[in-house]
Amino acid sequence: MLRDVRQGLTTMPKQLSPKYFYDERGSELFEEITQLPEYYLTRAERLLLEKKIPEIVASVRPCSLVELGAGSATKTRIILDAMRESGCAECYVPIDVSKDFLEATAQQMQADYSSVRITPVVSDITEPFALPPVASPTLVVFLGSTIGNFPRAEAVRLLSHIARAMGPSDRFLLGADLVKDPAIINRAYNDSRGVTAAFNLNVLARLNRELGADFPLKDFEHRAFYSSEHRRIEMHLVARKAHTIVIPEIGEVSFKEGETIRTELSYKYDRATLEDILQASGLSMEKWMPADDGAFALALARAED
């Protein structure tokens, strides 16, 4: 964290990695975001999963489920239920960067799926990570359009790591938000209750707590907007006035009035863009499953020989 924060706040423009959103409080706030009426992504993906998972499980016949960025694993239950009904649900490996949140999720899942071996892995998926031994075939899932947080080169690096770990019978399931009316996208990241704003500001509270920084949260405000040129949401924290903060092991960091810290990118996709990313990662799309309204899509892929 210290390395990333030093690098991010001493470059121009300033930025912080979205992975630092997800301490325990941040993870709780994100779960609250997924329930908001403006945040269509979770509902759209859940409907698609309920519709498509039975046929995916029937074709892949997975005995193991590996989930990148598991969070509370609410949608995972749709997959595990289908696997259990098919007669092969040996293990579930949730991977997440938030240790406390992951452990709580794993405990709850183990209580609800007593016959399934739950093996949580605390890991930053942006760095190389090792998976425990699991039974094949394995279904690796990356849901919530979290892939959108990564520019193309970073997305390819992450998915290449996954592709190299997959066997011939394994499959990769990706959930992705699609390009649509910018007004719909903007509302999803600027909710009327201010939950997304609290989620964004929480990253500064985390730096205060874990790095001893002295960010005055009242002097920053949330801003999110959709760039049609780049087909992405940009989320920022904007300095309300000029001021200087101190992070003990980094030093002083000055802000001009109106200067921003970019905290997240969230790319929106079409089929061609996703196929290009998958192919560059050593993955081949087998099935494209868009929602009827074109809001969201699932893509099933295999590792290329």
Number of C-alpha atoms within 10 A of each C-alpha: 13 13 9 12 18 17 15 18 17 14 9 10 11 18 21 22 16 16 19 19 25 22 18 15 17 22 19 15 20 20 15 13 22 16 13 17 12 17 20 19 20 20 17 20 24 18 13 19 20 13 14 14 17 17 11 20 20 12 9 15 22 29 24 24 26 23 22 20 23 26 24 21 17 13 19 21 13 16 23 24 15 21 24 17 12 15 12 18 23 19 22 26 22 26 23 24 22 23 17 14 21 24 18 13 19 23 13 14 20 16 12 11 18 10 12 19 16 19 18 22 23 18 18 15 17 15 9 11 13 9 13 9 9 17 14 17 19 23 26 24 21 19 23 22 22 17 23 21 20 18 13 17 11 13 19 21 18 18 23 19 18 21 23 13 12 20 15 12 14 22 27 24 19 21 25 27 28 23 17 17 11 16 10 14 24 18 17 21 23 19 16 13 10 13 17 24 21 16 21 25 21 20 24 21 20 20 18 17 11 11 17 14 20 16 19 14 16 9 14 21 17 21 17 23 17 23 13 13 6 10 17 22 23 20 24 25 27 19 21 16 13 12 14 13 14 16 18 11 12 16 11 12 14 14 17 13 14 13 18 22 20 21 23 23 20 19 24 24 20 16 15 9 11 20 18 15 19 23 17 17 22 19 26 22 20 11 13 14 17 21 15 10 9 14 19 28 24 22 20 20 24 22 23 15 8
